[in-house]
């Protein structure tokens, strides 16, 4: 699936991934290929894309058609 993490200043990550995990408003979430569409706010914390980790500030995550877009205020 295609994943992108963006801040107002730059795109932090753009590429293919097998799994993504993040901390949403309702708790931790894991996303794999063919995940149902989802829109969630994100809390400050760690986003893991396969073996890469990013410490982000608050933001939003959208999943649709094997594409994940994470918009965040910035990184810690």
CHARMM internal coordinates of N, CA and C (Angstrom, degrees):
IC EDIT
DIST 1 N 1 CA 1.4483
DIST 1 CA 1 C 1.5231
ANGL 1 N 1 CA 1 C 108.90
DIST 1 C 2 N 1.3128
ANGL 1 CA 1 C 2 N 116.24
DIHE 1 N 1 CA 1 C 2 N 154.30
DIST 2 N 2 CA 1.4601
ANGL 1 C 2 N 2 CA 122.56
DIHE 1 CA 1 C 2 N 2 CA -179.23
DIST 2 CA 2 C 1.5266
ANGL 2 N 2 CA 2 C 109.20
DIHE 1 C 2 N 2 CA 2 C -88.93
DIST 2 C 3 N 1.3469
ANGL 2 CA 2 C 3 N 116.82
DIHE 2 N 2 CA 2 C 3 N 133.25
DIST 3 N 3 CA 1.4685
ANGL 2 C 3 N 3 CA 121.77
DIHE 2 CA 2 C 3 N 3 CA -178.47
DIST 3 CA 3 C 1.5243
ANGL 3 N 3 CA 3 C 109.39
DIHE 2 C 3 N 3 CA 3 C -129.27
DIST 3 C 4 N 1.3311
ANGL 3 CA 3 C 4 N 115.00
DIHE 3 N 3 CA 3 C 4 N 139.60
DIST 4 N 4 CA 1.4586
ANGL 3 C 4 N 4 CA 120.36
DIHE 3 CA 3 C 4 N 4 CA 175.78
DIST 4 CA 4 C 1.5234
ANGL 4 N 4 CA 4 C 109.33
DIHE 3 C 4 N 4 CA 4 C -138.63
DIST 4 C 5 N 1.3334
ANGL 4 CA 4 C 5 N 116.21
DIHE 4 N 4 CA 4 C 5 N 133.89
DIST 5 N 5 CA 1.4670
ANGL 4 C 5 N 5 CA 122.20
DIHE 4 CA 4 C 5 N 5 CA 171.95
DIST 5 CA 5 C 1.5181
ANGL 5 N 5 CA 5 C 106.58
DIHE 4 C 5 N 5 CA 5 C -116.63
DIST 5 C 6 N 1.3393
ANGL 5 CA 5 C 6 N 116.29
DIHE 5 N 5 CA 5 C 6 N 124.32
DIST 6 N 6 CA 1.4641
ANGL 5 C 6 N 6 CA 120.43
DIHE 5 CA 5 C 6 N 6 CA -177.89
DIST 6 CA 6 C 1.5217
ANGL 6 N 6 CA 6 C 110.89
DIHE 5 C 6 N 6 CA 6 C -131.12
DIST 6 C 7 N 1.3339
ANGL 6 CA 6 C 7 N 115.06
DIHE 6 N 6 CA 6 C 7 N 145.66
DIST 7 N 7 CA 1.4588
ANGL 6 C 7 N 7 CA 123.12
DIHE 6 CA 6 C 7 N 7 CA 172.04
DIST 7 CA 7 C 1.5232
ANGL 7 N 7 CA 7 C 106.73
DIHE 6 C 7 N 7 CA 7 C -116.95
DIST 7 C 8 N 1.3293
ANGL 7 CA 7 C 8 N 119.01
DIHE 7 N 7 CA 7 C 8 N 173.26
DIST 8 N 8 CA 1.4728
ANGL 7 C 8 N 8 CA 118.93
DIHE 7 CA 7 C 8 N 8 CA 175.65
DIST 8 CA 8 C 1.5328
ANGL 8 N 8 CA 8 C 112.49
DIHE 7 C 8 N 8 CA 8 C -60.78
DIST 8 C 9 N 1.3477
ANGL 8 CA 8 C 9 N 117.18
DIHE 8 N 8 CA 8 C 9 N -24.18
DIST 9 N 9 CA 1.4610
ANGL 8 C 9 N 9 CA 120.95
DIHE 8 CA 8 C 9 N 9 CA -176.30
DIST 9 CA 9 C 1.5266
ANGL 9 N 9 CA 9 C 114.70
DIHE 8 C 9 N 9 CA 9 C -92.95
DIST 9 C 10 N 1.3487
ANGL 9 CA 9 C 10 N 117.74
DIHE 9 N 9 CA 9 C 10 N -31.65
DIST 10 N 10 CA 1.4635
ANGL 9 C 10 N 10 CA 119.04
DIHE 9 CA 9 C 10 N 10 CA -171.85
DIST 10 CA 10 C 1.5270
ANGL 10 N 10 CA 10 C 111.91
DIHE 9 C 10 N 10 CA 10 C -163.87
DIST 10 C 11 N 1.3167
ANGL 10 CA 10 C 11 N 115.21
DIHE 10 N 10 CA 10 C 11 N 164.35
DIST 11 N 11 CA 1.4609
ANGL 10 C 11 N 11 CA 121.73
DIHE 10 CA 10 C 11 N 11 CA 169.99
DIST 11 CA 11 C 1.5291
ANGL 11 N 11 CA 11 C 106.42
DIHE 10 C 11 N 11 CA 11 C -90.70
DIST 11 C 12 N 1.3384
ANGL 11 CA 11 C 12 N 117.42
DIHE 11 N 11 CA 11 C 12 N 118.95
DIST 12 N 12 CA 1.4630
ANGL 11 C 12 N 12 CA 122.03
DIHE 11 CA 11 C 12 N 12 CA -177.60
DIST 12 CA 12 C 1.5173
ANGL 12 N 12 CA 12 C 112.52
DIHE 11 C 12 N 12 CA 12 C -82.78
DIST 12 C 13 N 1.3264
ANGL 12 CA 12 C 13 N 116.25
DIHE 12 N 12 CA 12 C 13 N -32.50
DIST 13 N 13 CA 1.4620
ANGL 12 C 13 N 13 CA 120.50
DIHE 12 CA 12 C 13 N 13 CA -178.74
DIST 13 CA 13 C 1.5121
ANGL 13 N 13 CA 13 C 108.53
DIHE 12 C 13 N 13 CA 13 C -152.79
DIST 13 C 14 N 1.3077
ANGL 13 CA 13 C 14 N 115.58
DIHE 13 N 13 CA 13 C 14 N 140.17
DIST 14 N 14 CA 1.4588
ANGL 13 C 14 N 14 CA 121.47
DIHE 13 CA 13 C 14 N 14 CA 173.04
DIST 14 CA 14 C 1.5221
ANGL 14 N 14 CA 14 C 106.61
DIHE 13 C 14 N 14 CA 14 C -150.58
DIST 14 C 15 N 1.3240
ANGL 14 CA 14 C 15 N 116.27
DIHE 14 N 14 CA 14 C 15 N 119.85
DIST 15 N 15 CA 1.4498
ANGL 14 C 15 N 15 CA 118.78
DIHE 14 CA 14 C 15 N 15 CA 179.77
DIST 15 CA 15 C 1.5121
ANGL 15 N 15 CA 15 C 112.13
DIHE 14 C 15 N 15 CA 15 C 171.39
DIST 15 C 16 N 1.3258
ANGL 15 CA 15 C 16 N 115.05
DIHE 15 N 15 CA 15 C 16 N -174.27
DIST 16 N 16 CA 1.4585
ANGL 15 C 16 N 16 CA 122.69
DIHE 15 CA 15 C 16 N 16 CA 179.61
DIST 16 CA 16 C 1.5201
ANGL 16 N 16 CA 16 C 110.35
DIHE 15 C 16 N 16 CA 16 C -85.28
DIST 16 C 17 N 1.3370
ANGL 16 CA 16 C 17 N 116.77
DIHE 16 N 16 CA 16 C 17 N 149.20
DIST 17 N 17 CA 1.4636
ANGL 16 C 17 N 17 CA 121.73
DIHE 16 CA 16 C 17 N 17 CA 178.26
DIST 17 CA 17 C 1.5203
ANGL 17 N 17 CA 17 C 109.37
DIHE 16 C 17 N 17 CA 17 C -151.00
DIST 17 C 18 N 1.3402
ANGL 17 CA 17 C 18 N 115.22
DIHE 17 N 17 CA 17 C 18 N 154.56
DIST 18 N 18 CA 1.4599
ANGL 17 C 18 N 18 CA 121.92
DIHE 17 CA 17 C 18 N 18 CA 175.43
DIST 18 CA 18 C 1.5266
ANGL 18 N 18 CA 18 C 111.74
DIHE 17 C 18 N 18 CA 18 C -93.50
DIST 18 C 19 N 1.3561
ANGL 18 CA 18 C 19 N 116.76
DIHE 18 N 18 CA 18 C 19 N -29.51
DIST 19 N 19 CA 1.4652
ANGL 18 C 19 N 19 CA 120.11
DIHE 18 CA 18 C 19 N 19 CA -178.84
DIST 19 CA 19 C 1.5202
ANGL 19 N 19 CA 19 C 110.46
DIHE 18 C 19 N 19 CA 19 C -151.78
DIST 19 C 20 N 1.3281
ANGL 19 CA 19 C 20 N 114.65
DIHE 19 N 19 CA 19 C 20 N 150.82
DIST 20 N 20 CA 1.4663
ANGL 19 C 20 N 20 CA 122.56
DIHE 19 CA 19 C 20 N 20 CA 177.07
DIST 20 CA 20 C 1.5153
ANGL 20 N 20 CA 20 C 107.56
DIHE 19 C 20 N 20 CA 20 C -136.68
DIST 20 C 21 N 1.3312
ANGL 20 CA 20 C 21 N 117.15
DIHE 20 N 20 CA 20 C 21 N 135.78
DIST 21 N 21 CA 1.4631
ANGL 20 C 21 N 21 CA 120.17
DIHE 20 CA 20 C 21 N 21 CA 172.95
DIST 21 CA 21 C 1.5211
ANGL 21 N 21 CA 21 C 108.85
DIHE 20 C 21 N 21 CA 21 C -130.38
DIST 21 C 22 N 1.3313
ANGL 21 CA 21 C 22 N 115.12
DIHE 21 N 21 CA 21 C 22 N 146.50
DIST 22 N 22 CA 1.4620
ANGL 21 C 22 N 22 CA 122.03
DIHE 21 CA 21 C 22 N 22 CA -177.33
DIST 22 CA 22 C 1.5165
ANGL 22 N 22 CA 22 C 108.79
DIHE 21 C 22 N 22 CA 22 C -156.14
DIST 22 C 23 N 1.3459
ANGL 22 CA 22 C 23 N 115.00
DIHE 22 N 22 CA 22 C 23 N 169.79
DIST 23 N 23 CA 1.4639
ANGL 22 C 23 N 23 CA 120.43
DIHE 22 CA 22 C 23 N 23 CA 178.35
DIST 23 CA 23 C 1.5267
ANGL 23 N 23 CA 23 C 108.21
DIHE 22 C 23 N 23 CA 23 C -108.00
DIST 23 C 24 N 1.3244
ANGL 23 CA 23 C 24 N 115.51
DIHE 23 N 23 CA 23 C 24 N 108.85
DIST 24 N 24 CA 1.4531
ANGL 23 C 24 N 24 CA 121.44
DIHE 23 CA 23 C 24 N 24 CA 178.15
DIST 24 CA 24 C 1.5152
ANGL 24 N 24 CA 24 C 111.28
DIHE 23 C 24 N 24 CA 24 C -91.37
DIST 24 C 25 N 1.3029
ANGL 24 CA 24 C 25 N 116.19
DIHE 24 N 24 CA 24 C 25 N 177.71
DIST 25 N 25 CA 1.4596
ANGL 24 C 25 N 25 CA 121.62
DIHE 24 CA 24 C 25 N 25 CA -179.65
DIST 25 CA 25 C 1.5330
ANGL 25 N 25 CA 25 C 112.37
DIHE 24 C 25 N 25 CA 25 C -61.21
DIST 25 C 26 N 1.3297
ANGL 25 CA 25 C 26 N 117.43
DIHE 25 N 25 CA 25 C 26 N -27.57
DIST 26 N 26 CA 1.4611
ANGL 25 C 26 N 26 CA 121.60
DIHE 25 CA 25 C 26 N 26 CA -179.55
DIST 26 CA 26 C 1.5288
ANGL 26 N 26 CA 26 C 112.32
DIHE 25 C 26 N 26 CA 26 C -97.79
DIST 26 C 27 N 1.3320
ANGL 26 CA 26 C 27 N 118.23
DIHE 26 N 26 CA 26 C 27 N 3.28
DIST 27 N 27 CA 1.4599
ANGL 26 C 27 N 27 CA 122.01
DIHE 26 CA 26 C 27 N 27 CA 179.25
DIST 27 CA 27 C 1.5127
ANGL 27 N 27 CA 27 C 111.88
DIHE 26 C 27 N 27 CA 27 C 125.02
DIST 27 C 28 N 1.3348
ANGL 27 CA 27 C 28 N 115.44
DIHE 27 N 27 CA 27 C 28 N -170.19
DIST 28 N 28 CA 1.4529
ANGL 27 C 28 N 28 CA 121.14
DIHE 27 CA 27 C 28 N 28 CA -178.43
DIST 28 CA 28 C 1.5178
ANGL 28 N 28 CA 28 C 111.82
DIHE 27 C 28 N 28 CA 28 C -68.37
DIST 28 C 29 N 1.3253
ANGL 28 CA 28 C 29 N 115.58
DIHE 28 N 28 CA 28 C 29 N 147.57
DIST 29 N 29 CA 1.4630
ANGL 28 C 29 N 29 CA 120.37
DIHE 28 CA 28 C 29 N 29 CA 177.95
DIST 29 CA 29 C 1.5174
ANGL 29 N 29 CA 29 C 109.57
DIHE 28 C 29 N 29 CA 29 C -139.72
DIST 29 C 30 N 1.3132
ANGL 29 CA 29 C 30 N 114.70
DIHE 29 N 29 CA 29 C 30 N 146.45
DIST 30 N 30 CA 1.4470
ANGL 29 C 30 N 30 CA 121.75
DIHE 29 CA 29 C 30 N 30 CA 174.90
DIST 30 CA 30 C 1.5122
ANGL 30 N 30 CA 30 C 108.71
DIHE 29 C 30 N 30 CA 30 C -122.20
DIST 30 C 31 N 1.3230
ANGL 30 CA 30 C 31 N 116.70
DIHE 30 N 30 CA 30 C 31 N 137.65
DIST 31 N 31 CA 1.4606
ANGL 30 C 31 N 31 CA 121.15
DIHE 30 CA 30 C 31 N 31 CA -176.11
DIST 31 CA 31 C 1.5219
ANGL 31 N 31 CA 31 C 108.50
DIHE 30 C 31 N 31 CA 31 C -126.47
DIST 31 C 32 N 1.3113
ANGL 31 CA 31 C 32 N 114.97
DIHE 31 N 31 CA 31 C 32 N 128.15
DIST 32 N 32 CA 1.4595
ANGL 31 C 32 N 32 CA 122.83
DIHE 31 CA 31 C 32 N 32 CA 176.90
DIST 32 CA 32 C 1.5198
ANGL 32 N 32 CA 32 C 109.51
DIHE 31 C 32 N 32 CA 32 C -118.78
DIST 32 C 33 N 1.3159
ANGL 32 CA 32 C 33 N 116.43
DIHE 32 N 32 CA 32 C 33 N 174.38
DIST 33 N 33 CA 1.4571
ANGL 32 C 33 N 33 CA 122.55
DIHE 32 CA 32 C 33 N 33 CA 178.70
DIST 33 CA 33 C 1.5372
ANGL 33 N 33 CA 33 C 110.58
DIHE 32 C 33 N 33 CA 33 C -53.90
DIST 33 C 34 N 1.3089
ANGL 33 CA 33 C 34 N 117.02
DIHE 33 N 33 CA 33 C 34 N 144.42
DIST 34 N 34 CA 1.4708
ANGL 33 C 34 N 34 CA 125.04
DIHE 33 CA 33 C 34 N 34 CA 179.50
DIST 34 CA 34 C 1.5251
ANGL 34 N 34 CA 34 C 113.83
DIHE 33 C 34 N 34 CA 34 C 63.96
DIST 34 C 35 N 1.3269
ANGL 34 CA 34 C 35 N 117.43
DIHE 34 N 34 CA 34 C 35 N 27.41
DIST 35 N 35 CA 1.4695
ANGL 34 C 35 N 35 CA 121.98
DIHE 34 CA 34 C 35 N 35 CA 176.89
DIST 35 CA 35 C 1.5220
ANGL 35 N 35 CA 35 C 109.20
DIHE 34 C 35 N 35 CA 35 C -65.71
DIST 35 C 36 N 1.3088
ANGL 35 CA 35 C 36 N 115.95
DIHE 35 N 35 CA 35 C 36 N 147.00
DIST 36 N 36 CA 1.4635
ANGL 35 C 36 N 36 CA 120.78
DIHE 35 CA 35 C 36 N 36 CA 176.50
DIST 36 CA 36 C 1.5340
ANGL 36 N 36 CA 36 C 109.47
DIHE 35 C 36 N 36 CA 36 C -62.60
DIST 36 C 37 N 1.3290
ANGL 36 CA 36 C 37 N 118.84
DIHE 36 N 36 CA 36 C 37 N 150.19
DIST 37 N 37 CA 1.4631
ANGL 36 C 37 N 37 CA 120.75
DIHE 36 CA 36 C 37 N 37 CA 178.61
DIST 37 CA 37 C 1.5328
ANGL 37 N 37 CA 37 C 111.18
DIHE 36 C 37 N 37 CA 37 C -55.85
DIST 37 C 38 N 1.3286
ANGL 37 CA 37 C 38 N 115.66
DIHE 37 N 37 CA 37 C 38 N 143.47
DIST 38 N 38 CA 1.4611
ANGL 37 C 38 N 38 CA 121.41
DIHE 37 CA 37 C 38 N 38 CA -173.20
DIST 38 CA 38 C 1.5157
ANGL 38 N 38 CA 38 C 109.51
DIHE 37 C 38 N 38 CA 38 C -153.67
DIST 38 C 39 N 1.3238
ANGL 38 CA 38 C 39 N 116.33
DIHE 38 N 38 CA 38 C 39 N 142.89
DIST 39 N 39 CA 1.4555
ANGL 38 C 39 N 39 CA 122.86
DIHE 38 CA 38 C 39 N 39 CA 170.72
DIST 39 CA 39 C 1.5154
ANGL 39 N 39 CA 39 C 106.41
DIHE 38 C 39 N 39 CA 39 C -133.86
DIST 39 C 40 N 1.3364
ANGL 39 CA 39 C 40 N 117.51
DIHE 39 N 39 CA 39 C 40 N 125.29
DIST 40 N 40 CA 1.4577
ANGL 39 C 40 N 40 CA 121.13
DIHE 39 CA 39 C 40 N 40 CA -176.09
DIST 40 CA 40 C 1.5213
ANGL 40 N 40 CA 40 C 110.49
DIHE 39 C 40 N 40 CA 40 C -145.04
DIST 40 C 41 N 1.3200
ANGL 40 CA 40 C 41 N 116.08
DIHE 40 N 40 CA 40 C 41 N 145.93
DIST 41 N 41 CA 1.4599
ANGL 40 C 41 N 41 CA 119.49
DIHE 40 CA 40 C 41 N 41 CA 168.55
DIST 41 CA 41 C 1.5241
ANGL 41 N 41 CA 41 C 107.14
DIHE 40 C 41 N 41 CA 41 C -77.13
DIST 41 C 42 N 1.3265
ANGL 41 CA 41 C 42 N 116.11
DIHE 41 N 41 CA 41 C 42 N 153.09
DIST 42 N 42 CA 1.4554
ANGL 41 C 42 N 42 CA 121.49
DIHE 41 CA 41 C 42 N 42 CA 178.58
DIST 42 CA 42 C 1.5157
ANGL 42 N 42 CA 42 C 109.77
DIHE 41 C 42 N 42 CA 42 C -117.33
DIST 42 C 43 N 1.3235
ANGL 42 CA 42 C 43 N 115.36
DIHE 42 N 42 CA 42 C 43 N 142.39
DIST 43 N 43 CA 1.4529
ANGL 42 C 43 N 43 CA 121.26
DIHE 42 CA 42 C 43 N 43 CA 174.42
DIST 43 CA 43 C 1.5248
ANGL 43 N 43 CA 43 C 109.25
DIHE 42 C 43 N 43 CA 43 C -89.22
DIST 43 C 44 N 1.3117
ANGL 43 CA 43 C 44 N 115.71
DIHE 43 N 43 CA 43 C 44 N 162.13
DIST 44 N 44 CA 1.4534
ANGL 43 C 44 N 44 CA 120.05
DIHE 43 CA 43 C 44 N 44 CA 175.28
DIST 44 CA 44 C 1.5258
ANGL 44 N 44 CA 44 C 108.83
DIHE 43 C 44 N 44 CA 44 C -59.96
DIST 44 C 45 N 1.3065
ANGL 44 CA 44 C 45 N 117.36
DIHE 44 N 44 CA 44 C 45 N 134.46
DIST 45 N 45 CA 1.4540
ANGL 44 C 45 N 45 CA 120.25
DIHE 44 CA 44 C 45 N 45 CA -179.57
DIST 45 CA 45 C 1.5127
ANGL 45 N 45 CA 45 C 112.45
DIHE 44 C 45 N 45 CA 45 C 158.10
DIST 45 C 46 N 1.3184
ANGL 45 CA 45 C 46 N 114.84
DIHE 45 N 45 CA 45 C 46 N -158.04
DIST 46 N 46 CA 1.4637
ANGL 45 C 46 N 46 CA 121.93
DIHE 45 CA 45 C 46 N 46 CA -172.75
DIST 46 CA 46 C 1.5253
ANGL 46 N 46 CA 46 C 111.61
DIHE 45 C 46 N 46 CA 46 C -94.67
DIST 46 C 47 N 1.3275
ANGL 46 CA 46 C 47 N 115.26
DIHE 46 N 46 CA 46 C 47 N 132.70
DIST 47 N 47 CA 1.4596
ANGL 46 C 47 N 47 CA 122.47
DIHE 46 CA 46 C 47 N 47 CA 169.23
DIST 47 CA 47 C 1.5254
ANGL 47 N 47 CA 47 C 105.93
DIHE 46 C 47 N 47 CA 47 C -111.19
DIST 47 C 48 N 1.3166
ANGL 47 CA 47 C 48 N 115.90
DIHE 47 N 47 CA 47 C 48 N 128.18
DIST 48 N 48 CA 1.4649
ANGL 47 C 48 N 48 CA 120.50
DIHE 47 CA 47 C 48 N 48 CA -179.92
DIST 48 CA 48 C 1.5254
ANGL 48 N 48 CA 48 C 108.84
DIHE 47 C 48 N 48 CA 48 C -113.99
DIST 48 C 49 N 1.3198
ANGL 48 CA 48 C 49 N 115.39
DIHE 48 N 48 CA 48 C 49 N 126.22
DIST 49 N 49 CA 1.4598
ANGL 48 C 49 N 49 CA 122.47
DIHE 48 CA 48 C 49 N 49 CA 176.72
DIST 49 CA 49 C 1.5206
ANGL 49 N 49 CA 49 C 105.94
DIHE 48 C 49 N 49 CA 49 C -119.28
DIST 49 C 50 N 1.3297
ANGL 49 CA 49 C 50 N 116.35
DIHE 49 N 49 CA 49 C 50 N 106.67
DIST 50 N 50 CA 1.4666
ANGL 49 C 50 N 50 CA 122.05
DIHE 49 CA 49 C 50 N 50 CA -172.20
DIST 50 CA 50 C 1.5320
ANGL 50 N 50 CA 50 C 108.38
DIHE 49 C 50 N 50 CA 50 C 51.02
DIST 50 C 51 N 1.3075
ANGL 50 CA 50 C 51 N 119.43
DIHE 50 N 50 CA 50 C 51 N -112.90
DIST 51 N 51 CA 1.4721
ANGL 50 C 51 N 51 CA 122.04
DIHE 50 CA 50 C 51 N 51 CA -177.78
DIST 51 CA 51 C 1.5263
ANGL 51 N 51 CA 51 C 112.87
DIHE 50 C 51 N 51 CA 51 C -99.56
DIST 51 C 52 N 1.3236
ANGL 51 CA 51 C 52 N 118.36
DIHE 51 N 51 CA 51 C 52 N -1.20
DIST 52 N 52 CA 1.4687
ANGL 51 C 52 N 52 CA 121.81
DIHE 51 CA 51 C 52 N 52 CA -179.35
DIST 52 CA 52 C 1.5270
ANGL 52 N 52 CA 52 C 109.70
DIHE 51 C 52 N 52 CA 52 C -93.63
DIST 52 C 53 N 1.3380
ANGL 52 CA 52 C 53 N 116.42
DIHE 52 N 52 CA 52 C 53 N 144.61
DIST 53 N 53 CA 1.4629
ANGL 52 C 53 N 53 CA 121.22
DIHE 52 CA 52 C 53 N 53 CA 177.86
DIST 53 CA 53 C 1.5200
ANGL 53 N 53 CA 53 C 110.34
DIHE 52 C 53 N 53 CA 53 C -127.35
DIST 53 C 54 N 1.3347
ANGL 53 CA 53 C 54 N 115.11
DIHE 53 N 53 CA 53 C 54 N 141.59
DIST 54 N 54 CA 1.4571
ANGL 53 C 54 N 54 CA 122.87
DIHE 53 CA 53 C 54 N 54 CA 178.53
DIST 54 CA 54 C 1.5252
ANGL 54 N 54 CA 54 C 107.71
DIHE 53 C 54 N 54 CA 54 C -130.51
DIST 54 C 55 N 1.3247
ANGL 54 CA 54 C 55 N 118.12
DIHE 54 N 54 CA 54 C 55 N 131.33
DIST 55 N 55 CA 1.4622
ANGL 54 C 55 N 55 CA 123.05
DIHE 54 CA 54 C 55 N 55 CA 173.99
DIST 55 CA 55 C 1.5274
ANGL 55 N 55 CA 55 C 106.88
DIHE 54 C 55 N 55 CA 55 C -93.78
DIST 55 C 56 N 1.3321
ANGL 55 CA 55 C 56 N 116.35
DIHE 55 N 55 CA 55 C 56 N 110.85
DIST 56 N 56 CA 1.4632
ANGL 55 C 56 N 56 CA 119.38
DIHE 55 CA 55 C 56 N 56 CA -174.88
DIST 56 CA 56 C 1.5277
ANGL 56 N 56 CA 56 C 111.83
DIHE 55 C 56 N 56 CA 56 C -112.17
DIST 56 C 57 N 1.3172
ANGL 56 CA 56 C 57 N 114.43
DIHE 56 N 56 CA 56 C 57 N 161.47
DIST 57 N 57 CA 1.4529
ANGL 56 C 57 N 57 CA 121.69
DIHE 56 CA 56 C 57 N 57 CA 168.82
DIST 57 CA 57 C 1.5296
ANGL 57 N 57 CA 57 C 106.53
DIHE 56 C 57 N 57 CA 57 C -86.37
DIST 57 C 58 N 1.3193
ANGL 57 CA 57 C 58 N 117.94
DIHE 57 N 57 CA 57 C 58 N -175.88
DIST 58 N 58 CA 1.4655
ANGL 57 C 58 N 58 CA 121.12
DIHE 57 CA 57 C 58 N 58 CA -179.24
DIST 58 CA 58 C 1.5212
ANGL 58 N 58 CA 58 C 111.55
DIHE 57 C 58 N 58 CA 58 C -55.87
DIST 58 C 59 N 1.3492
ANGL 58 CA 58 C 59 N 114.89
DIHE 58 N 58 CA 58 C 59 N 157.05
DIST 59 N 59 CA 1.4557
ANGL 58 C 59 N 59 CA 118.88
DIHE 58 CA 58 C 59 N 59 CA 178.68
DIST 59 CA 59 C 1.5108
ANGL 59 N 59 CA 59 C 112.06
DIHE 58 C 59 N 59 CA 59 C -177.02
DIST 59 C 60 N 1.3200
ANGL 59 CA 59 C 60 N 115.29
DIHE 59 N 59 CA 59 C 60 N -157.52
DIST 60 N 60 CA 1.4650
ANGL 59 C 60 N 60 CA 122.62
DIHE 59 CA 59 C 60 N 60 CA -179.77
DIST 60 CA 60 C 1.5132
ANGL 60 N 60 CA 60 C 109.61
DIHE 59 C 60 N 60 CA 60 C -137.14
DIST 60 C 61 N 1.3315
ANGL 60 CA 60 C 61 N 114.90
DIHE 60 N 60 CA 60 C 61 N 152.28
DIST 61 N 61 CA 1.4549
ANGL 60 C 61 N 61 CA 122.24
DIHE 60 CA 60 C 61 N 61 CA 178.53
DIST 61 CA 61 C 1.5229
ANGL 61 N 61 CA 61 C 108.28
DIHE 60 C 61 N 61 CA 61 C -129.35
DIST 61 C 62 N 1.3235
ANGL 61 CA 61 C 62 N 115.92
DIHE 61 N 61 CA 61 C 62 N 134.30
DIST 62 N 62 CA 1.4634
ANGL 61 C 62 N 62 CA 121.40
DIHE 61 CA 61 C 62 N 62 CA 177.22
DIST 62 CA 62 C 1.5240
ANGL 62 N 62 CA 62 C 108.19
DIHE 61 C 62 N 62 CA 62 C -127.01
DIST 62 C 63 N 1.3358
ANGL 62 CA 62 C 63 N 116.04
DIHE 62 N 62 CA 62 C 63 N 131.19
DIST 63 N 63 CA 1.4580
ANGL 62 C 63 N 63 CA 122.62
DIHE 62 CA 62 C 63 N 63 CA 175.99
DIST 63 CA 63 C 1.5212
ANGL 63 N 63 CA 63 C 107.90
DIHE 62 C 63 N 63 CA 63 C -119.28
DIST 63 C 64 N 1.3356
ANGL 63 CA 63 C 64 N 115.88
DIHE 63 N 63 CA 63 C 64 N 127.62
DIST 64 N 64 CA 1.4593
ANGL 63 C 64 N 64 CA 120.87
DIHE 63 CA 63 C 64 N 64 CA 178.09
DIST 64 CA 64 C 1.5254
ANGL 64 N 64 CA 64 C 109.07
DIHE 63 C 64 N 64 CA 64 C -162.96
DIST 64 C 65 N 1.3370
ANGL 64 CA 64 C 65 N 116.63
DIHE 64 N 64 CA 64 C 65 N 129.61
DIST 65 N 65 CA 1.4675
ANGL 64 C 65 N 65 CA 122.17
DIHE 64 CA 64 C 65 N 65 CA 174.89
DIST 65 CA 65 C 1.5325
ANGL 65 N 65 CA 65 C 113.14
DIHE 64 C 65 N 65 CA 65 C 52.64
DIST 65 C 66 N 1.3398
ANGL 65 CA 65 C 66 N 116.46
DIHE 65 N 65 CA 65 C 66 N 48.85
DIST 66 N 66 CA 1.4722
ANGL 65 C 66 N 66 CA 122.72
DIHE 65 CA 65 C 66 N 66 CA 179.11
DIST 66 CA 66 C 1.5266
ANGL 66 N 66 CA 66 C 112.81
DIHE 65 C 66 N 66 CA 66 C 58.52
DIST 66 C 67 N 1.3265
ANGL 66 CA 66 C 67 N 116.03
DIHE 66 N 66 CA 66 C 67 N 32.52
DIST 67 N 67 CA 1.4636
ANGL 66 C 67 N 67 CA 122.46
DIHE 66 CA 66 C 67 N 67 CA 175.56
DIST 67 CA 67 C 1.5189
ANGL 67 N 67 CA 67 C 107.98
DIHE 66 C 67 N 67 CA 67 C -132.05
DIST 67 C 68 N 1.3226
ANGL 67 CA 67 C 68 N 115.84
DIHE 67 N 67 CA 67 C 68 N 130.33
DIST 68 N 68 CA 1.4632
ANGL 67 C 68 N 68 CA 121.93
DIHE 67 CA 67 C 68 N 68 CA 178.29
DIST 68 CA 68 C 1.5195
ANGL 68 N 68 CA 68 C 107.97
DIHE 67 C 68 N 68 CA 68 C -117.20
DIST 68 C 69 N 1.3137
ANGL 68 CA 68 C 69 N 115.37
DIHE 68 N 68 CA 68 C 69 N 127.43
DIST 69 N 69 CA 1.4646
ANGL 68 C 69 N 69 CA 121.05
DIHE 68 CA 68 C 69 N 69 CA 176.07
DIST 69 CA 69 C 1.5234
ANGL 69 N 69 CA 69 C 107.72
DIHE 68 C 69 N 69 CA 69 C -119.99
DIST 69 C 70 N 1.3314
ANGL 69 CA 69 C 70 N 116.09
DIHE 69 N 69 CA 69 C 70 N 124.94
DIST 70 N 70 CA 1.4579
ANGL 69 C 70 N 70 CA 121.99
DIHE 69 CA 69 C 70 N 70 CA 177.07
DIST 70 CA 70 C 1.5215
ANGL 70 N 70 CA 70 C 107.14
DIHE 69 C 70 N 70 CA 70 C -115.86
DIST 70 C 71 N 1.3255
ANGL 70 CA 70 C 71 N 115.55
DIHE 70 N 70 CA 70 C 71 N 121.21
DIST 71 N 71 CA 1.4556
ANGL 70 C 71 N 71 CA 122.51
DIHE 70 CA 70 C 71 N 71 CA 176.14
DIST 71 CA 71 C 1.5213
ANGL 71 N 71 CA 71 C 106.78
DIHE 70 C 71 N 71 CA 71 C -109.66
DIST 71 C 72 N 1.3220
ANGL 71 CA 71 C 72 N 117.25
DIHE 71 N 71 CA 71 C 72 N 123.74
DIST 72 N 72 CA 1.4603
ANGL 71 C 72 N 72 CA 120.99
DIHE 71 CA 71 C 72 N 72 CA -176.96
DIST 72 CA 72 C 1.5196
ANGL 72 N 72 CA 72 C 110.56
DIHE 71 C 72 N 72 CA 72 C -131.58
DIST 72 C 73 N 1.3290
ANGL 72 CA 72 C 73 N 115.45
DIHE 72 N 72 CA 72 C 73 N 155.56
DIST 73 N 73 CA 1.4582
ANGL 72 C 73 N 73 CA 121.04
DIHE 72 CA 72 C 73 N 73 CA 177.74
DIST 73 CA 73 C 1.5300
ANGL 73 N 73 CA 73 C 111.51
DIHE 72 C 73 N 73 CA 73 C -66.29
DIST 73 C 74 N 1.3255
ANGL 73 CA 73 C 74 N 116.39
DIHE 73 N 73 CA 73 C 74 N -24.75
DIST 74 N 74 CA 1.4654
ANGL 73 C 74 N 74 CA 120.63
DIHE 73 CA 73 C 74 N 74 CA -179.13
DIST 74 CA 74 C 1.5205
ANGL 74 N 74 CA 74 C 110.29
DIHE 73 C 74 N 74 CA 74 C 158.93
DIST 74 C 75 N 1.3061
ANGL 74 CA 74 C 75 N 115.37
DIHE 74 N 74 CA 74 C 75 N -174.65
DIST 75 N 75 CA 1.4690
ANGL 74 C 75 N 75 CA 121.27
DIHE 74 CA 74 C 75 N 75 CA 178.52
DIST 75 CA 75 C 1.5152
ANGL 75 N 75 CA 75 C 109.19
DIHE 74 C 75 N 75 CA 75 C -109.06
DIST 75 C 76 N 1.3441
ANGL 75 CA 75 C 76 N 114.01
DIHE 75 N 75 CA 75 C 76 N 155.32
DIST 76 N 76 CA 1.4638
ANGL 75 C 76 N 76 CA 119.18
DIHE 75 CA 75 C 76 N 76 CA 179.02
DIST 76 CA 76 C 1.5097
ANGL 76 N 76 CA 76 C 110.04
DIHE 75 C 76 N 76 CA 76 C -85.53
END
COOR INIT
IC SEED 1 N 1 CA 1 C
IC BUILD
